[in-house]
Structures are given as structure tokens and as C-alpha cells.
Amino acid sequence: SAESFKVFVDITFRYPKWVRTDEVPSPLAVKWDSYMKNLVEHENGHRDMAVTAAAELSRAVAAMPPAPTCVELDRKVRVLCHERMKKLNDDANDYDADTQHGFAQGAIFP
């Protein structure tokens, strides 16, 4: 059985950075701040989906019945992992379509 199966999620966010000067008009700075806040919210939605998918995968593997051999168990776990990754990718694509890649959440600049 898959008693020692562990799921790890490693997420790195890379955001644009703007170094402001004193000459930046206040309305532009306000728009940037709003954009960044909404972009982080959008990306956190992706993160939340990945964390949820990892927890669901862990539970699904733990619920698998024992296999006759380690090779067969490994094959079944790999199939399950591929299925769950496909679902996560499909869900992420749907999320981006629904939010227009964050546009509908206000992640737009200027």
C-alpha cells in the first residue's frame, strides 16, 4: 500500500516591480497599487487550487486499495497523479478563462 506517499507543493510567484520616483503622478501610482493587489489575488487563486489538488491527491492515494506488487502500485499511483494534474491544469485554464487572466478581478494596468 502507499503508506509513505507525500505530496509537496512548491510555488514561486514572480511579479512585476516598479521603482517609483517623485515625478510619478498620484493617479498612476494608485492604479499600479490596485493592479498589484488584484494580480496577487488572482495568482493566489491559482495557488489555492494547487494546494487543494495536492490535498485531494494525497487523500486519493491513501484510499487506494493495496496492490499485488510495488510495481503495480507505482503504476496506479502514477496514473492517478497524471489524472489529477490534468484536472488541475483544466481547472486553472477554466479559472483564467472565467477571470480573463485576472482582468475581471481588476488585474489590469494602466
C-alpha positions in Angstrom: 0.0 0.0 0.0 1.0 3.6 -0.4 1.6 4.4 3.2 4.6 6.7 2.7 3.2 8.8 -0.2 3.8 12.5 0.3 2.7 15.4 -1.9 4.8 18.6 -2.0 3.7 21.9 -3.4 6.4 24.4 -4.3 5.1 27.7 -5.6 7.1 30.7 -6.7 5.4 33.9 -7.6 7.1 36.4 -9.9 5.6 39.8 -10.0 6.5 42.9 -12.0 8.3 45.5 -9.9 8.1 49.2 -10.5 10.6 51.6 -8.9 8.7 54.8 -8.3 10.2 58.3 -8.5 8.9 61.5 -7.0 7.7 62.5 -10.5 5.1 59.7 -10.8 1.6 61.2 -10.9 -0.5 60.1 -8.0 -3.3 58.6 -10.1 -0.8 56.4 -11.9 0.6 55.1 -8.6 -2.9 54.4 -7.3 -3.7 52.4 -10.5 -0.4 50.4 -10.0 -1.2 49.6 -6.4 -4.7 48.4 -7.4 -3.3 46.3 -10.2 -0.8 44.7 -7.9 -3.4 43.9 -5.2 -5.7 42.4 -7.8 -2.9 40.5 -9.5 -1.8 38.9 -6.2 -5.5 38.0 -5.5 -5.7 36.3 -9.0 -2.4 34.4 -8.5 -3.5 33.3 -5.0 -6.5 31.7 -6.7 -4.1 29.6 -8.7 -2.1 28.8 -5.6 -5.3 27.7 -3.7 -6.3 25.4 -6.5 -2.8 23.7 -6.4 -2.9 23.3 -2.6 -6.4 21.8 -2.8 -5.4 19.5 -5.6 -2.4 18.3 -3.6 -4.5 17.5 -0.6 -7.1 15.7 -2.7 -4.3 13.7 -4.4 -2.9 12.7 -1.0 -6.3 11.5 0.2 -7.0 9.6 -3.0 -3.6 7.8 -2.8 -4.2 6.9 0.8 -7.6 5.5 -0.1 -6.2 3.2 -2.8 -6.5 -0.5 -2.1 -3.3 -2.5 -1.7 -1.7 -3.7 -5.0 -0.2 -7.2 -5.5 3.2 -5.7 -6.3 5.1 -2.5 -5.7 5.5 -2.1 -9.5 1.7 -2.3 -9.9 1.1 0.2 -7.0 3.6 2.6 -8.5 1.8 2.4 -11.9 -1.6 3.1 -10.3 -0.2 6.0 -8.3 1.4 7.5 -11.4 -1.9 7.1 -13.4 -3.8 8.8 -10.5 -1.2 11.6 -10.4 -1.4 12.2 -14.1 -5.2 12.3 -13.9 -5.1 14.8 -11.1 -2.5 17.0 -12.8 -4.7 17.1 -15.9 -7.7 18.1 -13.8 -5.7 20.8 -12.1 -4.4 22.2 -15.4 -8.0 22.1 -16.8 -9.3 23.9 -13.7 -6.5 26.5 -13.9 -7.4 27.1 -17.6 -11.1 27.5 -16.7 -10.2 29.9 -13.9 -8.2 32.0 -16.3 -11.0 31.9 -18.9 -13.6 32.9 -16.2 -11.4 35.7 -14.9 -9.9 36.7 -18.3 -6.5 36.0 -16.8 -7.3 38.4 -13.9 -8.7 41.2 -16.0 -12.2 40.6 -14.5 -10.6 40.8 -11.0 -9.1 44.2 -11.7 -5.6 42.9 -12.6 -5.2 45.4 -15.4 -2.7 48.2 -15.8 -3.0 51.1 -16.6 
